[in-house]
Amino acid sequence: MRGVLAIDSIVAQAPPLGSNPATNSQTAGTIPELAIISIVLLLIATFVALVTQRLRIPYVTGLVLAGLPITEVLSRRIGLDPSLVLNLFLPILIFEAAINTDISRLRSTFKPIALLAGPGSIFSSAIIAVLVKFGLGLDWIPALLIGVILANTDTVSMIAVFKEIRVPSRLSTIVEGETLFNDAAALISFNLVLVIYATGSLTAIQGVKELLVVALGGAVVGGVLGYLSVPIFVRLNDPLSSLLLTVALALGTFQIGQFLGVSGAVAVVITGLVFGNLGLPRSSSASDRITLLSFWEYAGFGVNTFIFLLIGIEINPLTLWRILPSILFVILAYQLGRILSVYLLLAGLRWFDRPIPLRWQHILVLGNIKGSLSMALAVAIPLTLPGRDNIIALVFGAVLFSLVGQGLSLPWMVSCYAFKLGIRDRREARPTRVLLIFDTQFKCRTA
């Protein structure tokens, strides 16, 4: 497709996070230097894991906070390359989530998931863009980019809370499913805005056509590659060889989708769903399946560790302090976009599916946390776009607030009001350590 700009070509124009394009090749460092830096980051992450476990705060929030004090030390030596995030990290995260998703559960909640990840994402993006356009006086293209970037949600922290607190299966599936498809929707919308920027204009019909072709094309590519991988996987009796196959499948599917001009993210989602629901159950050994799933769990954990730690390192608090009023306005805009998209769209769900209880909708709003993809998309904006640095600073500030402010308060809010919001059954609930801590420190009563 000529009208679709591949993500690869877009991010090729952007330098790594926090780096100077003119000196990027000089700051990349030698291999031994990068190895030493990687070891340092792993040791920091290990220390953060110990501290967050003891303090009972989200791991990803701890990583971001740990990265802030060492900004000046490491930000000039390493960079969170958006091309690396989009072409390596993102496919790993999507594939890991997809192979662990039960299609039968996803099918029962597909309508609310599709509503939130599709029209909900577009509606939220439009609200944010309009508010930012007229509130901060930005042009439409920068405003639309901020809207698309901050309409994306990262529910890593929410899923971590769900591991501590027993919630209804349908609510958990909706949260996980929205994340699975929301990343793909964000990439498609981001790409479409850049098409408008590159071509100068795009009619509504052309826009819808582009979206359908990119999304449906990605689904077809992912489905074909997923089905082709199943018979190969069944014939592999070696779990290590199976691991190699899945890694090649996850990364290769994304690249093939991008090469064909369709959504690589959608392709990876569908490939992971097909492989996880048709390939894994046909494995002859339960231990092989456990080995495969454990590997991908570790891969997802490792990728998230590096991404969020590097986010903290790349953020310069002093720079964000200078534009604090604008950042606060952007935060208000993306929160309002989420509130309206959740409550208004899910209010009409009762006409074609089981309604989502209002107390569940509160949880979906509380979990409106931004993450690594928002950062990567911000720095993937072409260097030629006027106001690019301003967009990046606004997004960085919003993500920092989201990860720290919302990330720290989310477990407390969900834990304190678990019974009140009706997301946990009193008869089935077992007191958890997090509830006991909050009860003694914040006087939050659960009974």
C-alpha positions in Angstrom: 0.0 0.0 0.0 1.4 3.4 -1.0 -0.7 5.4 1.4 0.4 3.6 4.5 3.7 4.7 6.2 5.4 1.7 7.7 6.4 2.1 11.4 9.9 1.1 10.5 10.3 4.1 8.1 8.8 6.4 10.7 11.0 5.5 13.6 14.1 5.5 11.4 13.7 9.3 11.4 13.8 9.6 15.2 16.8 9.4 17.5 16.9 7.2 20.6 15.2 8.7 23.6 17.3 11.4 25.3 20.1 11.3 22.7 21.5 13.8 20.3 21.1 12.8 16.7 24.5 14.3 15.8 26.4 12.4 18.4 24.2 9.3 18.7 26.8 7.0 17.0 29.5 8.2 19.4 27.4 7.6 22.5 26.4 4.1 21.6 29.4 2.8 23.3 31.5 -0.3 22.9 30.2 -3.8 23.5 32.0 -4.2 26.8 30.6 -0.8 28.0 27.1 -1.8 27.0 27.6 -5.1 28.8 28.7 -3.3 32.0 25.7 -0.9 31.8 23.3 -3.9 31.3 24.8 -5.5 34.4 24.3 -2.3 36.4 20.7 -2.0 35.2 20.0 -5.6 36.2 21.4 -5.1 39.6 19.3 -1.9 40.0 16.2 -3.8 38.9 17.0 -6.6 41.4 17.3 -4.1 44.2 14.0 -2.4 43.1 12.3 -5.8 43.2 13.4 -6.4 46.8 12.2 -2.9 47.9 8.9 -3.0 46.0 8.1 -6.4 47.5 8.7 -5.1 51.0 6.8 -1.8 50.5 4.1 -3.5 48.4 4.2 -1.0 45.6 4.0 -1.7 41.9 7.3 -3.0 40.5 7.1 -0.9 37.3 6.5 2.3 39.4 9.6 1.4 41.5 11.6 1.0 38.3 10.7 4.5 37.1 11.4 6.1 40.4 14.8 4.3 40.6 15.7 5.6 37.2 15.1 9.3 38.0 18.1 9.9 40.3 20.6 8.4 37.8 19.3 10.4 34.9 22.4 12.5 34.5 24.7 9.5 35.0 23.4 7.2 32.3 21.0 9.1 30.0 23.9 10.2 27.8 25.4 6.7 27.6 22.3 4.8 26.8 19.0 5.5 25.0 15.6 3.9 24.7 15.5 3.6 21.0 11.9 3.7 19.7 12.8 1.4 16.8 14.0 -1.2 19.3 10.8 -0.8 21.4 8.5 -1.1 18.4 10.4 -3.9 16.5 11.7 -6.0 19.3 10.1 -5.2 22.7 6.5 -4.6 21.5 6.2 -7.9 19.6 7.5 -9.8 22.6 5.0 -8.2 25.0 2.1 -8.7 22.6 2.9 -12.3 21.8 3.4 -13.2 25.5 0.0 -11.7 26.3 -1.7 -13.4 23.3 -0.5 -17.0 23.9 -1.8 -16.7 27.5 -5.2 -15.6 26.3 -8.0 -18.1 26.2 -10.1 -17.5 23.0 -13.2 -18.9 24.6 -12.9 -16.3 27.4 -12.0 -13.6 24.9 -15.0 -14.6 22.8 -17.4 -14.1 25.7 -16.1 -10.6 26.3 -15.1 -9.6 22.8 -17.8 -7.0 22.3 -16.8 -4.7 25.3 -13.2 -5.3 24.5 -13.7 -4.3 20.8 -15.8 -1.3 21.9 -13.0 0.0 24.2 -10.0 -0.8 22.0 -11.7 0.4 18.8 -14.3 3.2 19.0 -13.3 3.9 22.6 -9.7 4.5 21.7 -10.7 6.8 18.7 -13.2 8.7 20.8 -10.8 9.2 23.7 -8.1 10.4 21.2 -10.5 12.9 19.7 -11.5 14.3 23.1 -7.8 14.7 24.1 -6.9 16.3 20.8 -9.7 18.9 20.9 -8.9 19.9 24.5 -5.2 20.1 23.8 -5.7 22.0 20.6 -7.8 24.7 22.1 -6.4 24.6 25.6 -2.7 24.8 24.7 -3.1 26.4 21.3 -1.4 23.6 19.4 -1.9 22.8 15.7 -4.1 19.9 14.8 -1.4 17.4 13.9 0.5 17.8 17.2 -2.8 17.7 19.1 -3.9 14.6 17.2 -0.6 12.9 17.9 -0.9 13.7 21.7 -4.4 12.4 21.6 -3.5 9.1 20.0 -0.4 8.6 22.2 -2.2 9.2 25.5 -5.4 7.3 24.6 -3.3 4.2 24.8 -3.5 2.4 28.1 -0.9 0.1 29.8 -2.5 -2.2 32.3 0.7 -3.8 33.7 0.0 -2.3 37.1 -3.7 -3.2 37.0 -3.0 -6.8 36.1 -0.4 -6.9 39.0 -3.1 -5.7 41.4 -5.5 -8.4 40.1 -2.9 -11.0 41.0 -3.2 -9.8 44.6 -7.0 -9.4 44.7 -9.4 -12.0 43.4 -11.7 -10.4 40.8 -14.4 -11.7 38.5 -13.0 -13.5 35.5 -15.0 -11.4 33.1 -13.5 -8.1 34.4 -10.0 -9.5 34.3 -10.5 -10.7 30.7 -11.8 -7.3 29.6 -8.8 -5.5 31.1 -6.3 -8.0 29.6 -8.1 -8.1 26.2 -8.3 -4.3 26.0 -4.5 -4.1 26.5 -4.0 -6.7 23.9 -5.8 -4.9 21.1 -5.3 -1.3 22.4 -1.6 -1.4 21.5 -2.5 -2.4 17.9 -5.1 0.3 17.7 -2.7 3.0 18.9 -0.1 2.0 16.3 -2.6 2.1 13.5 -4.1 5.5 14.6 -0.6 6.9 15.1 0.4 5.8 11.6 -2.8 7.3 10.1 -2.1 10.7 11.6 1.4 10.6 10.1 -0.1 9.8 6.8 -2.2 12.9 7.1 0.9 14.9 8.0 2.9 13.5 5.1 0.2 13.8 2.4 -1.4 17.0 3.7 -5.0 15.7 3.5 -7.0 12.6 4.0 -10.8 12.3 3.5 -13.0 10.4 5.9 -13.6 7.6 3.4 -9.9 7.2 2.7 -9.2 7.2 6.4 -11.7 4.4 7.1 -10.4 2.5 4.1 -6.8 2.8 5.4 -7.8 1.6 8.9 -9.8 -1.4 7.6 -7.1 -2.5 5.1 -4.3 -2.2 7.7 -6.2 -3.9 10.5 -7.9 -6.6 8.4 -4.7 -7.2 6.5 -2.7 -7.6 9.7 -5.3 -10.1 11.0 -5.1 -12.2 7.8 -1.3 -12.2 7.9 -1.3 -13.2 11.6 -3.9 -15.9 11.0 -2.0 -17.5 8.1 1.4 -17.5 9.9 -0.2 -18.8 13.1 -1.9 -21.7 11.3 1.3 -22.5 9.4 3.3 -22.6 12.6 1.0 -25.2 14.4 2.0 -28.3 12.3 5.7 -27.4 12.6 5.3 -27.0 16.4 3.5 -30.4 16.7 6.4 -32.1 14.9 9.0 -30.6 17.2 9.6 -32.8 20.2 12.4 -30.7 21.6 11.1 -27.8 23.9 14.2 -25.7 23.2 13.5 -25.9 19.4 9.9 -25.0 20.1 11.2 -21.9 21.9 13.2 -20.9 18.9 10.1 -21.3 16.7 8.0 -19.1 18.9 10.6 -16.3 19.0 11.0 -16.4 15.2 7.2 -16.4 14.9 6.6 -13.4 17.2 9.4 -11.2 15.7 9.0 -12.4 12.1 5.2 -11.9 12.1 5.7 -8.2 13.0 8.3 -7.6 10.4 6.3 -9.4 7.7 3.2 -7.4 8.5 5.2 -4.1 8.4 6.8 -5.2 5.1 3.4 -5.9 3.5 2.1 -2.5 4.6 -0.4 -3.9 7.2 -0.4 -3.7 11.0 2.4 -5.8 12.4 0.9 -5.4 15.9 -2.5 -6.9 14.8 -0.7 -9.7 13.0 1.3 -10.6 16.2 -1.9 -10.6 18.3 -3.7 -13.0 15.9 -0.7 -15.2 15.5 -0.3 -15.5 19.3 -4.0 -16.3 19.8 -3.9 -19.0 17.1 -0.7 -20.5 18.4 -1.7 -20.4 22.0 -5.1 -21.9 21.5 -4.4 -24.4 18.7 -0.7 -25.2 19.0 0.0 -25.3 22.7 -2.9 -27.7 23.6 -1.5 -30.2 21.0 1.9 -30.4 22.6 2.6 -34.0 23.6 4.2 -33.0 27.0 2.8 -30.9 29.7 6.3 -30.0 30.9 7.1 -28.7 27.4 4.1 -26.4 27.6 5.1 -25.2 31.0 8.7 -24.6 29.7 7.4 -22.6 26.8 5.0 -20.5 28.8 7.6 -19.9 31.5 10.1 -18.7 28.9 7.6 -16.1 27.5 6.6 -15.0 31.0 10.3 -14.3 31.8 10.7 -12.6 28.4 7.8 -10.3 29.1 9.0 -9.6 32.6 12.6 -8.8 31.3 11.4 -6.5 28.6 9.1 -4.6 30.9 12.0 -4.3 33.4 14.3 -2.7 30.9 11.6 -0.4 29.4 10.4 1.1 32.6 13.8 1.5 34.1 15.0 3.3 31.0 11.9 5.5 31.0 12.9 6.7 34.5 16.5 7.3 33.3 15.4 9.3 30.2 13.0 11.6 32.1 14.5 14.9 33.2 12.4 16.2 36.1 13.8 19.7 35.9 12.7 20.1 32.3 9.2 18.9 33.1 9.0 21.3 36.0 9.3 24.2 33.7 6.1 23.2 31.7 4.2 21.8 34.7 0.9 23.8 34.0 0.8 22.4 30.5 1.5 18.9 31.7 -1.3 19.2 34.3 -3.7 20.3 31.6 -2.7 17.3 29.4 -3.2 14.9 32.3 -6.7 16.4 32.9 -7.4 16.0 29.2 -6.5 12.3 28.9 -8.3 11.5 32.2 -11.4 13.2 30.8 -11.1 11.3 27.5 -10.9 8.0 29.4 -13.9 8.8 31.6 -16.2 9.8 28.8 -15.1 6.9 26.5 -15.7 4.3 29.2 -18.9 5.6 30.7 -20.6 6.8 27.5 -19.7 3.8 25.3 -20.3 1.1 27.8 -23.7 2.6 28.7 -24.9 1.6 25.3 -23.4 -1.9 25.5 -26.7 -3.2 27.0 -28.3 -3.0 23.6 -26.2 -5.7 22.1 -24.4 -7.5 25.0 -24.5 -8.1 28.7 -24.0 -4.7 30.4 -20.8 -4.0 32.3 -21.6 -3.1 35.9 -21.0 0.5 36.8 -18.6 -0.5 39.6 -16.5 -2.4 37.1 -16.4 0.7 34.9 -14.9 2.6 37.8 -12.0 0.1 37.9 -11.5 0.6 34.1 -11.2 4.3 34.7 -8.9 3.9 37.7 -6.6 1.7 35.6 -6.0 4.4 33.0 -2.2 4.2 33.3 0.3 5.1 30.5 3.4 3.2 29.8 6.2 2.3 27.4 4.3 2.5 24.1 3.3 6.1 24.8 6.9 7.0 25.3 8.1 5.1 22.2 5.4 6.7 20.0 6.3 10.2 21.2 10.0 9.9 20.2 9.0 8.1 16.9 7.5 11.4 15.7 9.4 12.6 12.6 12.1 15.2 13.3 10.5 17.5 10.7 7.3 18.0 12.6 7.1 21.5 14.2 6.8 21.3 18.0 8.1 17.8 18.2 10.2 18.5 21.4 7.2 20.1 23.1 5.0 17.0 22.3 7.7 14.7 23.8 8.0 16.8 27.0 4.2 16.8 27.5 3.9 13.0 26.9 6.9 12.4 29.2 5.3 14.4 32.0 1.9 12.7 31.6 3.5 9.3 31.6 5.6 10.1 34.7 2.5 11.2 36.6 0.6 8.2 35.5 3.2 5.7 36.5 4.1 7.3 39.8 0.9 9.0 40.9 -1.7 6.5 39.7 0.7 3.6 39.9 1.3 4.1 43.6 -2.4 4.9 44.5 -4.0 2.2 42.3 -3.3 -0.8 44.7 -4.5 1.2 47.7 -7.7 2.3 46.0 -8.6 -1.1 44.6 -7.7 -2.9 47.8 -9.6 -0.4 50.1 -12.7 -0.4 48.0 -12.7 -4.0 46.7 -15.8 -5.0 48.6 -17.5 -1.6 48.2 -17.1 -1.7 44.4 -18.3 -5.3 44.3 -15.3 -6.6 42.4 -14.6 -9.3 45.0 -16.9 -11.8 46.7 -16.8 -11.6 50.5 -17.3 -15.3 50.9 -14.5 -16.3 48.5 -12.0 -13.5 49.4 -9.0 -14.4 51.5 -7.2 -11.6 53.4 -4.0 -10.7 51.6 -0.9 -9.0 52.9 -1.6 -5.9 50.9 -5.0 -5.5 52.6 -3.5 -6.0 56.0 -0.9 -3.3 55.4 -3.4 -0.8 54.1 -5.7 -1.5 57.0 -3.0 -0.7 59.6 -1.4 2.2 57.8 -4.4 3.9 56.1 -7.3 2.7 58.3 -9.0 1.3 55.3 -11.7 -1.1 56.5 -12.6 -4.0 54.3 -15.5 -5.4 56.4 
